Amino acid sequence: MECPDPTRQKQSGRTALVARELARYKVDIAALSETRLSDKGQLTETGSGYTFFWCGRSSEERREAGVGFAIKTEHVKKLASIPEGINDRLMKIKLPLWRGRTATLISAYAPTMTNPEEIKDRFYEELDTLISAVPQTEKLIVLGDFNARVGTDSTTWDWVLGRHGVGKCNCNGLLLLGTCASHDLSITNTMFRLPTRNKTSWMHPRSRHWHLIDFVTVRERDRRDVRVTKAMCGTDCWTDHRLIISKMNLHIQP
């Protein structure tokens, strides 16, 4: 008699819920943060048509982070290679586009405010190396939970921030802004005039204030590809974050 694996069942239940919500909002590719799954893996939810890829720490280590992608299964066979897990905070995929072009997507989960400074510095050094390795001719999209507030100072940060940011900047936000500035990246969440509820992504458990800490960034020259980036308030994805959706004019190679 074979006994079911409760951990596997729990994991499958979560991915099924996430896949159902992604299908409801017609999401092609989703970056996943703080998955807390061990090692590297892949799982296909046949009912909803999504394949999950993840990268985390080994099963012997404490699982605090973890990143991944959920991709429509029909798109997975178009990839030249499966998503590459760099570590438990960074993962990337290369997406073939029309006319021989390529887009690199990076799923990121940055350290929280309470993490030691050396851990934050190491994350941004690794992110800087990963971004620098992407050829300038390629489109680049960096998505994820950065545990950072970037504020509204669009004058100082010019092309990095739009005129529709929210809240105040913190020290984690300065790290993110500096990285974006050095690589000519724009934070698309701040570029659209929307109600506050469609700009904030996470509520602080003690103050009960909503903040924007999940971001979608693109190269400054590719801002015109982004039709809108906004928070969806009605999603249920086993998380205390709102789903951030970015609609872009990108055509995947058929």
ChimeraX commands (.cxc) that place a marker at each C-alpha (Angstrom):
marker #1 position 0.00,0.00,0.00 radius 0.5
marker #1 position 1.41,3.39,-1.01 radius 0.5
marker #1 position 0.84,6.27,1.40 radius 0.5
marker #1 position 0.30,9.76,-0.06 radius 0.5
marker #1 position 2.95,12.37,0.60 radius 0.5
marker #1 position 1.22,15.15,2.63 radius 0.5
marker #1 position 3.88,17.72,1.68 radius 0.5
marker #1 position 3.41,17.00,-2.01 radius 0.5
marker #1 position -0.36,17.16,-1.64 radius 0.5
marker #1 position -0.16,20.53,0.14 radius 0.5
marker #1 position 2.19,21.87,-2.54 radius 0.5
marker #1 position -0.12,20.66,-5.32 radius 0.5
marker #1 position -3.11,22.26,-3.59 radius 0.5
marker #1 position -1.37,25.62,-3.50 radius 0.5
marker #1 position -0.24,25.52,-7.11 radius 0.5
marker #1 position -3.76,24.52,-8.17 radius 0.5
marker #1 position -5.19,27.56,-6.39 radius 0.5
marker #1 position -2.59,29.91,-7.89 radius 0.5
marker #1 position -3.06,28.42,-11.36 radius 0.5
marker #1 position -6.81,28.88,-11.13 radius 0.5
marker #1 position -6.42,32.56,-10.26 radius 0.5
marker #1 position -3.83,33.15,-12.98 radius 0.5
marker #1 position -6.18,31.56,-15.51 radius 0.5
marker #1 position -9.02,33.77,-14.28 radius 0.5
marker #1 position -6.94,36.86,-15.00 radius 0.5
marker #1 position -5.52,35.42,-18.24 radius 0.5
marker #1 position -1.89,35.70,-17.12 radius 0.5
marker #1 position 0.68,34.23,-19.51 radius 0.5
marker #1 position 3.71,34.31,-17.19 radius 0.5
marker #1 position 3.83,34.99,-13.45 radius 0.5
marker #1 position 6.88,35.61,-11.27 radius 0.5
marker #1 position 6.54,33.96,-7.86 radius 0.5
marker #1 position 8.25,35.19,-4.68 radius 0.5
marker #1 position 8.72,33.66,-1.24 radius 0.5
marker #1 position 7.64,30.21,-2.43 radius 0.5
marker #1 position 9.53,28.45,0.40 radius 0.5
marker #1 position 9.88,25.32,-1.73 radius 0.5
marker #1 position 13.06,23.29,-1.43 radius 0.5
marker #1 position 15.63,22.58,-4.15 radius 0.5
marker #1 position 14.66,22.99,-7.81 radius 0.5
marker #1 position 11.51,21.56,-9.29 radius 0.5
marker #1 position 8.79,21.57,-11.89 radius 0.5
marker #1 position 5.08,20.78,-11.64 radius 0.5
marker #1 position 2.29,20.95,-14.23 radius 0.5
marker #1 position -1.31,21.70,-13.28 radius 0.5
marker #1 position -3.06,20.00,-16.19 radius 0.5
marker #1 position -6.52,21.22,-15.29 radius 0.5
marker #1 position -5.71,24.93,-15.47 radius 0.5
marker #1 position -2.87,24.69,-17.99 radius 0.5
marker #1 position 0.10,26.12,-16.05 radius 0.5
marker #1 position 3.55,24.74,-15.39 radius 0.5
marker #1 position 5.41,25.83,-12.24 radius 0.5
marker #1 position 9.19,26.10,-11.93 radius 0.5
marker #1 position 10.91,26.95,-8.66 radius 0.5
marker #1 position 14.28,27.32,-7.01 radius 0.5
marker #1 position 14.93,27.26,-3.28 radius 0.5
marker #1 position 17.37,26.13,-0.64 radius 0.5
marker #1 position 18.14,22.48,-0.04 radius 0.5
marker #1 position 15.64,20.47,1.97 radius 0.5
marker #1 position 18.10,20.39,4.91 radius 0.5
marker #1 position 18.21,24.20,5.18 radius 0.5
marker #1 position 15.64,26.57,6.59 radius 0.5
marker #1 position 13.38,27.73,3.77 radius 0.5
marker #1 position 12.80,31.47,4.08 radius 0.5
marker #1 position 12.81,32.67,0.50 radius 0.5
marker #1 position 12.35,30.85,-2.79 radius 0.5
marker #1 position 11.46,32.13,-6.26 radius 0.5
marker #1 position 9.77,30.71,-9.32 radius 0.5
marker #1 position 7.70,31.15,-12.44 radius 0.5
marker #1 position 4.25,29.96,-13.43 radius 0.5
marker #1 position 4.00,29.73,-17.21 radius 0.5
marker #1 position 1.12,28.76,-19.44 radius 0.5
marker #1 position 1.96,25.23,-20.46 radius 0.5
marker #1 position 1.35,26.05,-24.12 radius 0.5
marker #1 position 4.27,28.53,-23.91 radius 0.5
marker #1 position 6.69,26.17,-22.15 radius 0.5
marker #1 position 7.41,24.18,-25.31 radius 0.5
marker #1 position 8.41,27.42,-27.06 radius 0.5
marker #1 position 11.24,28.08,-24.60 radius 0.5
marker #1 position 14.78,27.31,-25.72 radius 0.5
marker #1 position 15.50,26.08,-22.17 radius 0.5
marker #1 position 13.64,25.79,-18.89 radius 0.5
marker #1 position 13.90,28.64,-16.35 radius 0.5
marker #1 position 17.31,28.86,-14.71 radius 0.5
marker #1 position 17.44,29.09,-10.93 radius 0.5
marker #1 position 20.38,31.23,-9.80 radius 0.5
marker #1 position 19.68,30.84,-6.08 radius 0.5
marker #1 position 16.73,31.01,-3.70 radius 0.5
marker #1 position 16.22,34.71,-4.50 radius 0.5
marker #1 position 16.80,34.94,-8.26 radius 0.5
marker #1 position 15.56,33.00,-11.27 radius 0.5
marker #1 position 15.49,33.85,-14.99 radius 0.5
marker #1 position 13.98,32.69,-18.27 radius 0.5
marker #1 position 14.62,33.63,-21.87 radius 0.5
marker #1 position 11.50,34.19,-23.91 radius 0.5
marker #1 position 11.69,34.00,-27.73 radius 0.5
marker #1 position 9.83,36.86,-29.43 radius 0.5
marker #1 position 8.85,37.58,-33.00 radius 0.5
marker #1 position 11.50,38.52,-35.56 radius 0.5
marker #1 position 14.25,36.70,-33.72 radius 0.5
marker #1 position 14.22,38.96,-30.68 radius 0.5
marker #1 position 14.54,37.77,-27.08 radius 0.5
marker #1 position 13.22,38.92,-23.71 radius 0.5
marker #1 position 14.86,37.96,-20.41 radius 0.5
marker #1 position 12.56,37.81,-17.39 radius 0.5
marker #1 position 14.01,37.80,-13.87 radius 0.5
marker #1 position 11.97,36.69,-10.86 radius 0.5
marker #1 position 13.36,38.26,-7.69 radius 0.5
marker #1 position 12.70,38.11,-3.97 radius 0.5
marker #1 position 14.74,40.72,-2.08 radius 0.5
marker #1 position 15.66,40.56,1.62 radius 0.5
marker #1 position 13.32,42.26,4.08 radius 0.5
marker #1 position 14.12,45.35,6.14 radius 0.5
marker #1 position 15.11,43.16,9.09 radius 0.5
marker #1 position 17.76,41.19,7.20 radius 0.5
marker #1 position 21.42,42.07,7.88 radius 0.5
marker #1 position 23.02,44.61,5.56 radius 0.5
marker #1 position 25.47,42.05,4.16 radius 0.5
marker #1 position 22.59,39.88,2.95 radius 0.5
marker #1 position 20.97,42.87,1.23 radius 0.5
marker #1 position 24.26,43.90,-0.35 radius 0.5
marker #1 position 24.89,40.37,-1.61 radius 0.5
marker #1 position 21.42,40.18,-3.17 radius 0.5
marker #1 position 21.86,43.44,-5.08 radius 0.5
marker #1 position 25.37,42.44,-6.17 radius 0.5
marker #1 position 23.98,39.19,-7.57 radius 0.5
marker #1 position 21.08,41.03,-9.21 radius 0.5
marker #1 position 23.51,43.55,-10.72 radius 0.5
marker #1 position 25.62,40.71,-12.16 radius 0.5
marker #1 position 22.54,38.97,-13.57 radius 0.5
marker #1 position 21.24,42.15,-15.23 radius 0.5
marker #1 position 24.67,43.05,-16.61 radius 0.5
marker #1 position 24.87,39.67,-18.34 radius 0.5
marker #1 position 21.76,40.40,-20.42 radius 0.5
marker #1 position 22.75,41.89,-23.80 radius 0.5
marker #1 position 21.57,45.46,-24.32 radius 0.5
marker #1 position 19.77,44.37,-27.49 radius 0.5
marker #1 position 17.44,42.13,-25.47 radius 0.5
marker #1 position 14.31,43.24,-23.69 radius 0.5
marker #1 position 14.59,42.92,-19.92 radius 0.5
marker #1 position 11.81,42.59,-17.37 radius 0.5
marker #1 position 12.60,42.31,-13.65 radius 0.5
marker #1 position 9.64,41.31,-11.47 radius 0.5
marker #1 position 9.14,40.41,-7.86 radius 0.5
marker #1 position 8.75,41.25,-4.21 radius 0.5
marker #1 position 11.54,43.71,-3.37 radius 0.5
marker #1 position 10.38,44.48,0.21 radius 0.5
marker #1 position 11.13,48.11,-0.68 radius 0.5
marker #1 position 9.24,51.37,-0.81 radius 0.5
marker #1 position 10.42,53.70,-3.57 radius 0.5
marker #1 position 8.31,56.78,-2.79 radius 0.5
marker #1 position 7.27,59.53,-5.18 radius 0.5
marker #1 position 10.42,61.59,-5.90 radius 0.5
marker #1 position 10.20,61.41,-9.70 radius 0.5
marker #1 position 12.26,64.60,-10.03 radius 0.5
marker #1 position 15.39,63.10,-8.46 radius 0.5
marker #1 position 14.92,59.69,-10.07 radius 0.5
marker #1 position 13.75,61.03,-13.44 radius 0.5
marker #1 position 13.14,58.08,-15.83 radius 0.5
marker #1 position 13.28,55.47,-13.00 radius 0.5
marker #1 position 10.11,56.71,-11.27 radius 0.5
marker #1 position 6.93,57.92,-12.87 radius 0.5
marker #1 position 4.70,60.65,-11.45 radius 0.5
marker #1 position 2.26,58.26,-9.80 radius 0.5
marker #1 position 4.24,56.60,-7.03 radius 0.5
marker #1 position 2.88,56.10,-3.54 radius 0.5
marker #1 position 4.16,56.54,0.03 radius 0.5
marker #1 position 7.67,57.34,1.24 radius 0.5
marker #1 position 10.99,55.85,0.25 radius 0.5
marker #1 position 12.96,53.64,2.68 radius 0.5
marker #1 position 16.53,52.31,2.70 radius 0.5
marker #1 position 15.56,49.19,0.76 radius 0.5
marker #1 position 13.91,51.47,-1.77 radius 0.5
marker #1 position 17.16,53.38,-2.25 radius 0.5
marker #1 position 18.95,50.13,-3.04 radius 0.5
marker #1 position 16.35,49.28,-5.67 radius 0.5
marker #1 position 16.31,52.79,-7.14 radius 0.5
marker #1 position 20.11,52.82,-7.37 radius 0.5
marker #1 position 20.12,49.49,-9.19 radius 0.5
marker #1 position 17.43,50.67,-11.62 radius 0.5
marker #1 position 19.31,53.91,-12.30 radius 0.5
marker #1 position 22.58,52.13,-13.03 radius 0.5
marker #1 position 20.89,49.85,-15.59 radius 0.5
marker #1 position 18.43,52.36,-17.14 radius 0.5
marker #1 position 15.40,50.55,-15.74 radius 0.5
marker #1 position 12.00,52.12,-15.13 radius 0.5
marker #1 position 9.56,51.06,-12.40 radius 0.5
marker #1 position 6.31,50.69,-14.34 radius 0.5
marker #1 position 4.06,50.61,-11.24 radius 0.5
marker #1 position 4.61,54.36,-10.85 radius 0.5
marker #1 position 3.71,55.37,-14.41 radius 0.5
marker #1 position -0.05,55.08,-14.43 radius 0.5
marker #1 position -2.67,57.24,-12.79 radius 0.5
marker #1 position -4.75,54.76,-10.80 radius 0.5
marker #1 position -6.73,54.62,-7.53 radius 0.5
marker #1 position -4.44,53.96,-4.56 radius 0.5
marker #1 position -5.95,50.49,-4.08 radius 0.5
marker #1 position -4.70,49.58,-7.56 radius 0.5
marker #1 position -1.18,50.82,-6.80 radius 0.5
marker #1 position -0.49,49.23,-3.40 radius 0.5
marker #1 position 0.33,45.54,-3.02 radius 0.5
marker #1 position 0.82,44.69,0.67 radius 0.5
marker #1 position -0.70,45.73,4.00 radius 0.5
marker #1 position 1.57,46.08,7.04 radius 0.5
marker #1 position 0.17,43.70,9.67 radius 0.5
marker #1 position 0.58,46.13,12.57 radius 0.5
marker #1 position -0.11,49.58,11.11 radius 0.5
marker #1 position -2.71,48.22,8.65 radius 0.5
marker #1 position -1.34,50.66,6.05 radius 0.5
marker #1 position -1.07,49.59,2.44 radius 0.5
marker #1 position 2.30,49.88,0.68 radius 0.5
marker #1 position 3.78,49.25,-2.75 radius 0.5
marker #1 position 6.63,46.72,-2.43 radius 0.5
marker #1 position 6.13,44.49,-5.50 radius 0.5
marker #1 position 7.46,45.86,-8.76 radius 0.5
marker #1 position 7.65,45.33,-12.51 radius 0.5
marker #1 position 10.64,47.07,-14.11 radius 0.5
marker #1 position 11.66,47.31,-17.77 radius 0.5
marker #1 position 14.36,49.06,-19.76 radius 0.5
marker #1 position 13.65,52.78,-20.01 radius 0.5
marker #1 position 13.49,52.55,-23.81 radius 0.5
marker #1 position 10.82,49.83,-23.58 radius 0.5
marker #1 position 8.35,51.75,-21.42 radius 0.5
marker #1 position 6.13,52.20,-24.45 radius 0.5
marker #1 position 5.58,48.41,-24.50 radius 0.5
marker #1 position 3.78,48.59,-21.13 radius 0.5
marker #1 position 0.07,49.27,-21.44 radius 0.5
marker #1 position -0.62,49.23,-17.68 radius 0.5
marker #1 position 0.77,47.86,-14.43 radius 0.5
marker #1 position -1.68,47.61,-11.54 radius 0.5
marker #1 position -2.65,45.67,-8.43 radius 0.5
marker #1 position -5.64,43.34,-8.60 radius 0.5
marker #1 position -7.69,43.50,-5.41 radius 0.5
marker #1 position -9.84,40.40,-5.85 radius 0.5
marker #1 position -7.26,37.65,-6.20 radius 0.5
marker #1 position -6.86,34.73,-3.81 radius 0.5
marker #1 position -3.40,33.24,-4.32 radius 0.5
marker #1 position -2.46,31.94,-0.84 radius 0.5
marker #1 position -0.58,35.14,-0.04 radius 0.5
marker #1 position -1.02,38.43,1.81 radius 0.5
marker #1 position 0.10,40.33,-1.32 radius 0.5
marker #1 position -2.12,41.58,-4.10 radius 0.5
marker #1 position -1.41,40.20,-7.53 radius 0.5
marker #1 position 0.43,42.76,-9.67 radius 0.5
marker #1 position -0.47,42.50,-13.35 radius 0.5
marker #1 position 1.47,44.19,-16.14 radius 0.5
marker #1 position 0.03,44.12,-19.65 radius 0.5
marker #1 position 2.72,44.44,-22.31 radius 0.5
marker #1 position 2.88,44.51,-26.10 radius 0.5
marker #1 position 5.16,41.49,-26.42 radius 0.5
marker #1 position 4.57,38.78,-29.02 radius 0.5
marker #1 position 5.88,35.32,-28.16 radius 0.5
marker #1 position 7.37,33.46,-31.10 radius 0.5
marker #1 position 4.65,31.13,-32.50 radius 0.5
marker link #1:1,2 radius 0.2
marker link #1:2,3 radius 0.2
marker link #1:3,4 radius 0.2
marker link #1:4,5 radius 0.2
marker link #1:5,6 radius 0.2
marker link #1:6,7 radius 0.2
marker link #1:7,8 radius 0.2
marker link #1:8,9 radius 0.2
marker link #1:9,10 radius 0.2
marker link #1:10,11 radius 0.2
marker link #1:11,12 radius 0.2
marker link #1:12,13 radius 0.2
marker link #1:13,14 radius 0.2
marker link #1:14,15 radius 0.2
marker link #1:15,16 radius 0.2
marker link #1:16,17 radius 0.2
marker link #1:17,18 radius 0.2
marker link #1:18,19 radius 0.2
marker link #1:19,20 radius 0.2
marker link #1:20,21 radius 0.2
marker link #1:21,22 radius 0.2
marker link #1:22,23 radius 0.2
marker link #1:23,24 radius 0.2
marker link #1:24,25 radius 0.2
marker link #1:25,26 radius 0.2
marker link #1:26,27 radius 0.2
marker link #1:27,28 radius 0.2
marker link #1:28,29 radius 0.2
marker link #1:29,30 radius 0.2
marker link #1:30,31 radius 0.2
marker link #1:31,32 radius 0.2
marker link #1:32,33 radius 0.2
marker link #1:33,34 radius 0.2
marker link #1:34,35 radius 0.2
marker link #1:35,36 radius 0.2
marker link #1:36,37 radius 0.2
marker link #1:37,38 radius 0.2
marker link #1:38,39 radius 0.2
marker link #1:39,40 radius 0.2
marker link #1:40,41 radius 0.2
marker link #1:41,42 radius 0.2
marker link #1:42,43 radius 0.2
marker link #1:43,44 radius 0.2
marker link #1:44,45 radius 0.2
marker link #1:45,46 radius 0.2
marker link #1:46,47 radius 0.2
marker link #1:47,48 radius 0.2
marker link #1:48,49 radius 0.2
marker link #1:49,50 radius 0.2
marker link #1:50,51 radius 0.2
marker link #1:51,52 radius 0.2
marker link #1:52,53 radius 0.2
marker link #1:53,54 radius 0.2
marker link #1:54,55 radius 0.2
marker link #1:55,56 radius 0.2
marker link #1:56,57 radius 0.2
marker link #1:57,58 radius 0.2
marker link #1:58,59 radius 0.2
marker link #1:59,60 radius 0.2
marker link #1:60,61 radius 0.2
marker link #1:61,62 radius 0.2
marker link #1:62,63 radius 0.2
marker link #1:63,64 radius 0.2
marker link #1:64,65 radius 0.2
marker link #1:65,66 radius 0.2
marker link #1:66,67 radius 0.2
marker link #1:67,68 radius 0.2
marker link #1:68,69 radius 0.2
marker link #1:69,70 radius 0.2
marker link #1:70,71 radius 0.2
marker link #1:71,72 radius 0.2
marker link #1:72,73 radius 0.2
marker link #1:73,74 radius 0.2
marker link #1:74,75 radius 0.2
marker link #1:75,76 radius 0.2
marker link #1:76,77 radius 0.2
marker link #1:77,78 radius 0.2
marker link #1:78,79 radius 0.2
marker link #1:79,80 radius 0.2
marker link #1:80,81 radius 0.2
marker link #1:81,82 radius 0.2
marker link #1:82,83 radius 0.2
marker link #1:83,84 radius 0.2
marker link #1:84,85 radius 0.2
marker link #1:85,86 radius 0.2
marker link #1:86,87 radius 0.2
marker link #1:87,88 radius 0.2
marker link #1:88,89 radius 0.2
marker link #1:89,90 radius 0.2
marker link #1:90,91 radius 0.2
marker link #1:91,92 radius 0.2
marker link #1:92,93 radius 0.2
marker link #1:93,94 radius 0.2
marker link #1:94,95 radius 0.2
marker link #1:95,96 radius 0.2
marker link #1:96,97 radius 0.2
marker link #1:97,98 radius 0.2
marker link #1:98,99 radius 0.2
marker link #1:99,100 radius 0.2
marker link #1:100,101 radius 0.2
marker link #1:101,102 radius 0.2
marker link #1:102,103 radius 0.2
marker link #1:103,104 radius 0.2
marker link #1:104,105 radius 0.2
marker link #1:105,106 radius 0.2
marker link #1:106,107 radius 0.2
marker link #1:107,108 radius 0.2
marker link #1:108,109 radius 0.2
marker link #1:109,110 radius 0.2
marker link #1:110,111 radius 0.2
marker link #1:111,112 radius 0.2
marker link #1:112,113 radius 0.2
marker link #1:113,114 radius 0.2
marker link #1:114,115 radius 0.2
marker link #1:115,116 radius 0.2
marker link #1:116,117 radius 0.2
marker link #1:117,118 radius 0.2
marker link #1:118,119 radius 0.2
marker link #1:119,120 radius 0.2
marker link #1:120,121 radius 0.2
marker link #1:121,122 radius 0.2
marker link #1:122,123 radius 0.2
marker link #1:123,124 radius 0.2
marker link #1:124,125 radius 0.2
marker link #1:125,126 radius 0.2
marker link #1:126,127 radius 0.2
marker link #1:127,128 radius 0.2
marker link #1:128,129 radius 0.2
marker link #1:129,130 radius 0.2
marker link #1:130,131 radius 0.2
marker link #1:131,132 radius 0.2
marker link #1:132,133 radius 0.2
marker link #1:133,134 radius 0.2
marker link #1:134,135 radius 0.2
marker link #1:135,136 radius 0.2
marker link #1:136,137 radius 0.2
marker link #1:137,138 radius 0.2
marker link #1:138,139 radius 0.2
marker link #1:139,140 radius 0.2
marker link #1:140,141 radius 0.2
marker link #1:141,142 radius 0.2
marker link #1:142,143 radius 0.2
marker link #1:143,144 radius 0.2
marker link #1:144,145 radius 0.2
marker link #1:145,146 radius 0.2
marker link #1:146,147 radius 0.2
marker link #1:147,148 radius 0.2
marker link #1:148,149 radius 0.2
marker link #1:149,150 radius 0.2
marker link #1:150,151 radius 0.2
marker link #1:151,152 radius 0.2
marker link #1:152,153 radius 0.2
marker link #1:153,154 radius 0.2
marker link #1:154,155 radius 0.2
marker link #1:155,156 radius 0.2
marker link #1:156,157 radius 0.2
marker link #1:157,158 radius 0.2
marker link #1:158,159 radius 0.2
marker link #1:159,160 radius 0.2
marker link #1:160,161 radius 0.2
marker link #1:161,162 radius 0.2
marker link #1:162,163 radius 0.2
marker link #1:163,164 radius 0.2
marker link #1:164,165 radius 0.2
marker link #1:165,166 radius 0.2
marker link #1:166,167 radius 0.2
marker link #1:167,168 radius 0.2
marker link #1:168,169 radius 0.2
marker link #1:169,170 radius 0.2
marker link #1:170,171 radius 0.2
marker link #1:171,172 radius 0.2
marker link #1:172,173 radius 0.2
marker link #1:173,174 radius 0.2
marker link #1:174,175 radius 0.2
marker link #1:175,176 radius 0.2
marker link #1:176,177 radius 0.2
marker link #1:177,178 radius 0.2
marker link #1:178,179 radius 0.2
marker link #1:179,180 radius 0.2
marker link #1:180,181 radius 0.2
marker link #1:181,182 radius 0.2
marker link #1:182,183 radius 0.2
marker link #1:183,184 radius 0.2
marker link #1:184,185 radius 0.2
marker link #1:185,186 radius 0.2
marker link #1:186,187 radius 0.2
marker link #1:187,188 radius 0.2
marker link #1:188,189 radius 0.2
marker link #1:189,190 radius 0.2
marker link #1:190,191 radius 0.2
marker link #1:191,192 radius 0.2
marker link #1:192,193 radius 0.2
marker link #1:193,194 radius 0.2
marker link #1:194,195 radius 0.2
marker link #1:195,196 radius 0.2
marker link #1:196,197 radius 0.2
marker link #1:197,198 radius 0.2
marker link #1:198,199 radius 0.2
marker link #1:199,200 radius 0.2
marker link #1:200,201 radius 0.2
marker link #1:201,202 radius 0.2
marker link #1:202,203 radius 0.2
marker link #1:203,204 radius 0.2
marker link #1:204,205 radius 0.2
marker link #1:205,206 radius 0.2
marker link #1:206,207 radius 0.2
marker link #1:207,208 radius 0.2
marker link #1:208,209 radius 0.2
marker link #1:209,210 radius 0.2
marker link #1:210,211 radius 0.2
marker link #1:211,212 radius 0.2
marker link #1:212,213 radius 0.2
marker link #1:213,214 radius 0.2
marker link #1:214,215 radius 0.2
marker link #1:215,216 radius 0.2
marker link #1:216,217 radius 0.2
marker link #1:217,218 radius 0.2
marker link #1:218,219 radius 0.2
marker link #1:219,220 radius 0.2
marker link #1:220,221 radius 0.2
marker link #1:221,222 radius 0.2
marker link #1:222,223 radius 0.2
marker link #1:223,224 radius 0.2
marker link #1:224,225 radius 0.2
marker link #1:225,226 radius 0.2
marker link #1:226,227 radius 0.2
marker link #1:227,228 radius 0.2
marker link #1:228,229 radius 0.2
marker link #1:229,230 radius 0.2
marker link #1:230,231 radius 0.2
marker link #1:231,232 radius 0.2
marker link #1:232,233 radius 0.2
marker link #1:233,234 radius 0.2
marker link #1:234,235 radius 0.2
marker link #1:235,236 radius 0.2
marker link #1:236,237 radius 0.2
marker link #1:237,238 radius 0.2
marker link #1:238,239 radius 0.2
marker link #1:239,240 radius 0.2
marker link #1:240,241 radius 0.2
marker link #1:241,242 radius 0.2
marker link #1:242,243 radius 0.2
marker link #1:243,244 radius 0.2
marker link #1:244,245 radius 0.2
marker link #1:245,246 radius 0.2
marker link #1:246,247 radius 0.2
marker link #1:247,248 radius 0.2
marker link #1:248,249 radius 0.2
marker link #1:249,250 radius 0.2
marker link #1:250,251 radius 0.2
marker link #1:251,252 radius 0.2
marker link #1:252,253 radius 0.2
marker link #1:253,254 radius 0.2
view
